[in-house]
Amino acid sequence: MSFPSTPILDTFNRANEGPPPSANWASSGYWIASSNNLKVVSNQCVPIFANGESYWSNTTFGPDSEAYCSVTGSTESIHCVRLSNPGHGTSDGYFVDWEGGKAFIERMDNGSATLLGALIAVAFGSGDVLGVSAVGSSISAHRNGSSIGTRTDATYNSAGFVGLLASAAVDDFGGGTYVESPRRFTNTLGIRSPVRYDVR
C-alpha cells in the first residue's frame, strides 16, 4: 500500500495558539489525565507538559484509516487510528508508539495498551514522517513512506478518530480514510498498462 494516501490536516503554520492547537482538535486525555495539552508554537505542534495529546475531533475516518506527522527528533510520538470513546481510561483503538529507536504496534482497550507482536527496532530522527495505518485487520507502522511492520488484529473495525501524542515538537499532521491506489493490469508480456474499456 502507498503511505500516506491522505492529505495533511494541519500544517500548524499560524500564530501561536492553544491549547488545543485549534478548534478542530480536542482531548479528554486518552492516555494522560489532563486535557487539551498540545498547542501551536512557532509553526509547530508542541506539548505543554512532558507529553501532550489530542485527537482530530472534526470528524471520524475509516474504518480503513491512517495518521502521520513529521517529527523533529528521536523523542516519543504516538499516532492513533480507529480511536473511540476518547477519555482517560476509556479509549479504544490502535496506535504505533515510536520511542527509543523502537516502534510498538499496539491496541488500546479502555486506555490500556496491549502490544501486538514483537517490538520493531527502527532508527528515526528529525524530518522523518512516522505513522500508522489500519486497513482491514492489518495494523502497520510506517516510516518515510515504507511499512516497517504489520500486525493482525480485528478487535476494532469501525470508523474512529485519528490522534496524536508528542513529547517534542512535531509538524504536518495528516490522516483520514485510507485511499487505495489505482490498480494497473499486467499483460502477458509483463508490461503494465492502464485499464481500457471497449464501449460499443
MOCOR-V314448 format. One record per backbone hydrogen bond with DSSP energy under -1.0 kcal/mol. CO is the residue of the C=O (numbers start at 1). NH is the residue of the N-H. Records with the same first field share a line. If there is no record, write none. Layout:
CO=NH + NH
This chain:
7=175
10=173
12=14
17=40
22=25
24=57
26=55
28=88
32=34
37=48
39=46
40=17
41=44
44=41
45=170
46=39
52=166
54=164
55=26 + 57
61=160
64=178
65=134
66=176
67=132
68=174
69=130
70=171
71=127
76=167
77=98
78=165
79=96
80=163
81=94
83=161
84=92
87=90 + 91
91=111
92=84
93=108
94=81
95=106
96=79
97=104
98=77
99=102
101=122
102=99
103=120
104=97
105=116
106=95
107=114
108=93
109=112
112=109
114=107
120=103
125=128
128=71
129=144
130=69
131=142
132=67
133=140
134=65
135=138
137=153
138=135
139=151
140=133
141=148
142=131
143=146
146=143
149=141
151=139
160=61
161=83
162=56
163=80
164=54
165=78
166=52
169=72
170=45
171=70
173=9 + 10
174=68
176=66
185=193
187=190
191=187
193=185
